[in-house]
Structure formats: structure tokens, C-alpha cells
């Protein structure tokens, strides 16, 4: 399966974000990819002074255009929004099928940053869905620090982790993230599944924050198949040999130690029961 991950600016406005998103959907289709992954909140942006002012109708129109582009291009698109609900905002990833239908949605569970914690609430399920018969899972940014969110789906059969992210922070913090091994740690060495990260780049309008870039696609041993730079918008692409994603470490955890086996089975059943719930 050929996958593309797009790296975009994180603090731009909706109109510009939509234009860039549609451009890369077309490019991914031209390059023969089956899936294109965009960063966290790539449509609304992650800059709260902008997104809090967005009318819900404008966000929906943009998402509708992305759905139409997925159908026109005939590929899977994973796009992000931060959207107001009856109870605060949700940070959402939308998995859009080649038909243009939203096939799966996931709301970020573990919130990060002062603005997100002030305005958003966490989701209430783990992600588990299929792309062309291949089981997959999703986490959003900070969620990747919580391995249970992808290892339990891996126990349930997920071979690919899609990880939209926006690792924006103060400039010193971003420099530290780069030096210490990036904002996202590869999950393959503890899960033996593929890890596809679409991160953000660029500064906030006031110049006080930036983002770490370095999107990547890594195979189940943690080896990079494609990597992006620190500063520029770009798309990276790789072909995944799914036979390599054997999920051996999570499957071993299902067996050892024996006293935990039933608890793992119960958690897998709970994830399966919730996987099609719509975040609301």
C-alpha cells in the first residue's frame, strides 16, 4: 500500500489550508498513493485565535470540498478539524473513503497545550477502521505518548498507525524536541506496525511559537522509509510491505503474563464495540 504524508503550516487560515489540502490530494493521486494523511487540524488550523472565530458552516463546507476531492481522485484522505460541539470543541480526524464518504472519525483523547485544554474536551474511544481490508488505527499528536491507544488496536489487528500531529510550542521547546529525538517517537519498536506521521511547520503570527516538522513514515522495526524537513511544506511517500507488520509484540502481550490475558481480551472487545461511534 502506497502512503503519502503531507507537512503543512499550522497557523494559517481556513481558505489557505483548504487550497493546500486540495493541491496535495491531487498530487498524491498523480503519484499513485492509495492514502494521503494530513496534519492535525489541517483545515481549521491549530491556532486558536483563528479557529475560534470560524463559523461552523465554513468548516463544514471545507470538509465537504475535501470529501469531493477524495471522490474525484479516488483515494483515501485523512484530514483534520477542530470543531465546536454542544459541549466545547473536539479535535477530530476524518477518514474519508474514495467514494467521498466519511468512513471513520476519531477525537483526540489526550489534550495538549493551554488553549486546547481550555477550549476542547477529549474523545471517548480508540480508533479502529479498515482501508481496503487492512485494519488501521489513529492517534492525534500527544496521543502518541500513550502506547495503549495504538497497541490495543494492534492487538485487534491494526497494521498501520496514522498519526496526524501539530507539535507547535515555544521556540526553545521545539529545539529541544528536535535534539531529543523528535516530537513523535517511532512506535514500531514496541508494536511492530507501520507508523505514518504528518506534522506541521511554521511560526505563529506573533512569532512566539514554531513547529518541529520532521514528518516520517517508518516501517515496523522503526527504520525510516521517508522523512520530511524541519521547515518546509512538502509531501513524503512510501510503499508499505504489509507482511512486515506482524504485530508480534502486542500479540506476545496478549499471552504473557497469563493473569492479564482476560483483561486484554475485555479491552479489545470494548474497543471493537465503540469503534464506529461518532464523536459528539
C-alpha positions as CSV (number, residue, x, y, z in Angstrom):
1,X,0.0,0.0,0.0
2,X,1.4,3.4,-1.0
3,X,1.0,6.1,1.6
4,X,1.7,9.9,1.4
5,X,2.0,12.2,4.4
6,X,1.7,16.0,3.9
7,X,3.5,18.5,6.0
8,X,1.7,21.9,6.3
9,X,1.8,25.2,8.2
10,X,-0.1,25.0,11.4
11,X,-1.3,28.6,12.0
12,X,-2.7,29.6,8.6
13,X,-6.3,30.4,7.9
14,X,-9.0,28.1,6.6
15,X,-9.0,29.3,3.0
16,X,-5.3,28.8,2.6
17,X,-5.4,25.5,4.4
18,X,-8.1,24.2,2.1
19,X,-6.2,25.3,-1.0
20,X,-3.1,23.5,0.1
21,X,-5.0,20.4,1.1
22,X,-6.7,20.1,-2.3
23,X,-3.4,20.6,-4.1
24,X,-1.8,17.7,-2.2
25,X,-4.8,15.4,-2.7
26,X,-4.3,15.8,-6.4
27,X,-0.6,15.3,-6.2
28,X,-0.9,12.1,-4.1
29,X,-3.3,10.8,-6.6
30,X,-1.0,11.6,-9.5
31,X,1.9,9.8,-7.7
32,X,-0.2,6.7,-7.3
33,X,-0.8,6.7,-3.5
34,X,-3.8,5.0,-2.0
35,X,-3.9,7.1,1.2
36,X,-2.9,10.7,1.9
37,X,-2.5,11.8,5.5
38,X,-2.7,15.4,6.6
39,X,-1.6,17.0,9.9
40,X,-3.7,17.6,13.0
41,X,-6.4,20.2,12.3
42,X,-5.0,20.8,8.8
43,X,-8.3,22.5,7.7
44,X,-9.1,24.8,10.6
45,X,-5.5,25.1,11.7
46,X,-4.4,24.6,15.3
47,X,-4.0,28.4,16.1
48,X,-6.9,29.0,18.4
49,X,-7.3,32.8,17.9
50,X,-8.1,31.9,14.3
51,X,-10.2,28.8,14.6
52,X,-12.4,30.1,17.5
53,X,-13.8,32.7,15.0
54,X,-14.6,30.2,12.3
55,X,-18.3,29.7,11.5
56,X,-19.3,26.0,11.7
57,X,-20.8,26.3,8.2
58,X,-17.4,27.4,6.8
59,X,-15.7,24.4,8.4
60,X,-18.3,22.0,7.0
61,X,-18.1,23.5,3.5
62,X,-14.3,23.0,3.6
63,X,-14.7,19.4,4.8
64,X,-17.3,18.8,2.1
65,X,-14.8,20.0,-0.6
66,X,-12.2,17.6,0.7
67,X,-14.7,14.8,0.6
68,X,-15.5,15.7,-3.0
69,X,-11.7,15.8,-3.9
70,X,-11.2,12.4,-2.4
71,X,-14.0,11.0,-4.6
72,X,-12.7,12.8,-7.7
73,X,-9.1,11.5,-7.0
74,X,-10.2,8.0,-5.9
75,X,-8.1,7.7,-2.8
76,X,-8.4,7.7,0.9
77,X,-7.9,11.0,2.7
78,X,-7.3,11.6,6.4
79,X,-8.0,15.2,7.2
80,X,-8.4,17.1,10.5
81,X,-10.6,19.8,12.0
82,X,-11.2,21.3,15.4
83,X,-15.0,21.8,15.6
84,X,-17.4,23.1,18.1
85,X,-20.0,20.8,19.6
86,X,-22.7,21.3,22.1
87,X,-20.1,20.8,24.8
88,X,-16.8,22.6,23.9
89,X,-14.6,21.7,20.9
90,X,-13.4,18.3,19.6
91,X,-10.1,17.8,17.8
92,X,-11.1,15.4,15.0
93,X,-9.5,13.2,12.4
94,X,-11.8,12.3,9.5
95,X,-11.1,9.2,7.4
96,X,-12.6,9.8,4.0
97,X,-13.2,6.9,1.6
98,X,-12.6,7.1,-2.1
99,X,-16.3,7.4,-2.5
100,X,-16.2,10.7,-0.7
101,X,-18.0,9.3,2.4
102,X,-16.6,9.8,5.9
103,X,-15.9,6.3,6.9
104,X,-14.5,6.8,10.4
105,X,-13.9,9.7,12.8
106,X,-11.7,9.9,15.9
107,X,-11.5,12.6,18.5
108,X,-8.1,13.2,20.2
109,X,-8.1,11.7,23.7
110,X,-5.1,13.4,25.4
111,X,-5.2,17.2,25.1
112,X,-2.0,19.3,24.9
113,X,-1.3,23.0,25.2
114,X,-3.1,25.6,27.2
115,X,-5.6,26.7,24.5
116,X,-6.6,23.1,23.6
117,X,-7.1,22.2,27.3
118,X,-9.2,25.4,27.8
119,X,-11.5,25.0,24.8
120,X,-11.6,21.3,23.9
121,X,-12.5,18.0,25.6
122,X,-11.1,14.6,24.9
123,X,-12.7,11.9,22.9
124,X,-14.1,8.7,24.4
125,X,-12.9,5.9,22.1
126,X,-9.9,4.3,20.5
127,X,-9.6,4.3,16.7
128,X,-10.0,1.1,14.7
129,X,-11.0,1.1,11.0
130,X,-10.2,-0.6,7.7
131,X,-8.7,0.7,4.4
132,X,-9.1,-1.7,1.6
133,X,-9.4,-4.6,4.0
134,X,-6.3,-3.6,6.1
135,X,-7.0,-2.8,9.7
136,X,-5.6,0.6,10.8
137,X,-5.7,2.9,13.8
138,X,-5.3,6.6,14.5
139,X,-3.9,8.8,17.2
140,X,-3.5,12.6,17.2
141,X,-0.3,14.3,18.3
142,X,0.0,14.0,22.1
143,X,-1.9,10.7,22.0
144,X,1.2,9.1,20.6
145,X,2.8,9.3,24.0
146,X,0.2,6.9,25.3
147,X,1.0,3.5,23.7
148,X,-2.2,1.8,24.9
149,X,-4.1,3.9,22.4
150,X,-2.4,2.1,19.4
151,X,-1.2,-1.2,21.0
152,X,-4.7,-2.3,21.9
153,X,-5.9,-1.7,18.3
154,X,-2.7,-3.5,17.1
155,X,-3.8,-6.5,19.3
156,X,-7.2,-6.2,17.4
157,X,-5.4,-6.4,14.1
158,X,-4.3,-2.9,13.2
159,X,-1.1,-2.9,11.0
160,X,-0.8,0.8,10.3
161,X,-0.8,3.7,12.8
162,X,-1.8,7.1,11.2
163,X,-0.5,9.9,13.4
164,X,-1.6,13.5,12.4
165,X,0.3,15.9,14.6
166,X,0.9,19.6,15.3
167,X,4.0,19.7,17.5
168,X,3.8,23.5,18.0
169,X,5.5,25.0,21.0
170,X,7.8,27.8,22.1
171,X,10.9,28.0,20.0
172,X,13.2,26.6,22.8
173,X,10.9,23.7,23.4
174,X,10.8,22.8,19.7
175,X,14.6,22.9,19.5
176,X,14.7,20.5,22.5
177,X,12.2,18.2,20.8
178,X,14.4,18.0,17.7
179,X,17.6,17.3,19.7
180,X,16.0,14.7,21.9
181,X,14.6,12.5,19.1
182,X,11.7,14.4,17.6
183,X,8.3,15.2,18.8
184,X,7.0,11.7,17.8
185,X,8.8,8.6,18.8
186,X,8.5,5.7,16.4
187,X,6.1,3.1,17.6
188,X,7.4,0.1,15.5
189,X,9.9,-1.0,18.1
190,X,7.1,-1.6,20.7
191,X,4.3,-2.6,18.4
192,X,5.7,-4.0,15.1
193,X,3.3,-1.9,13.0
194,X,3.9,0.9,10.4
195,X,3.9,4.4,11.7
196,X,2.9,7.3,9.4
197,X,3.2,10.9,10.8
198,X,2.1,14.1,9.2
199,X,3.3,17.0,11.2
200,X,3.3,20.8,10.9
201,X,5.8,23.6,10.2
202,X,6.0,27.3,10.6
203,X,5.5,30.0,13.1
204,X,2.5,31.6,14.8
205,X,1.5,35.0,13.7
206,X,3.2,36.6,16.7
207,X,6.4,34.8,16.1
208,X,6.4,33.3,19.6
209,X,5.9,29.6,18.6
210,X,7.1,27.3,15.9
211,X,6.6,23.7,15.0
212,X,9.1,20.8,14.7
213,X,8.3,19.4,11.2
214,X,10.2,16.1,10.5
215,X,7.1,14.1,9.4
216,X,8.0,10.5,8.7
217,X,6.9,7.1,7.5
218,X,8.6,4.2,9.4
219,X,8.4,0.5,9.0
220,X,7.7,-1.9,11.8
221,X,11.3,-2.1,13.0
222,X,11.4,1.7,13.3
223,X,13.5,2.2,10.2
224,X,12.6,5.4,8.2
225,X,11.2,4.9,4.8
226,X,10.6,8.6,4.2
227,X,11.3,11.7,6.2
228,X,10.5,15.4,5.8
229,X,12.5,18.5,6.7
230,X,12.1,20.9,9.7
231,X,10.8,24.0,7.9
232,X,9.1,23.5,4.6
233,X,5.7,22.3,3.4
234,X,6.1,19.1,1.5
235,X,4.8,15.6,0.8
236,X,6.6,12.4,1.5
237,X,5.6,9.0,0.1
238,X,6.5,5.3,0.8
239,X,5.2,1.9,-0.1
240,X,4.3,-0.3,2.8
241,X,5.0,-4.1,2.6
242,X,2.2,-5.1,5.0
243,X,3.7,-8.5,5.5
244,X,6.3,-6.9,7.7
245,X,3.6,-5.6,10.1
246,X,3.3,-8.8,12.1
247,X,2.2,-7.1,15.4
248,X,4.4,-9.6,17.3
249,X,5.0,-7.5,20.4
250,X,1.3,-6.7,21.2
251,X,0.4,-10.3,20.4
252,X,3.0,-11.5,22.9
253,X,1.5,-9.2,25.4
254,X,-1.8,-10.9,24.9
255,X,-0.2,-14.1,26.2
256,X,2.2,-13.0,28.9
257,X,1.8,-12.7,31.8
258,X,-1.1,-15.1,31.8
259,X,-3.1,-13.3,34.6
260,X,-3.6,-10.3,32.2
261,X,-5.0,-12.3,29.3
262,X,-8.6,-11.8,30.1
263,X,-8.2,-8.1,30.8
264,X,-6.6,-7.6,27.4
265,X,-9.5,-9.5,25.7
266,X,-12.0,-7.4,27.6
267,X,-10.3,-4.2,26.4
268,X,-10.2,-5.4,22.8
269,X,-13.9,-6.1,23.0
270,X,-14.6,-2.6,24.4
271,X,-12.6,-1.0,21.5
272,X,-14.4,-3.1,18.9
273,X,-17.8,-2.1,20.5
274,X,-17.0,1.6,20.3
275,X,-15.1,1.9,17.0
276,X,-18.0,3.1,14.9
277,X,-19.4,5.5,17.4
278,X,-19.5,9.1,16.1
279,X,-17.6,11.6,18.2
280,X,-20.1,14.1,19.5
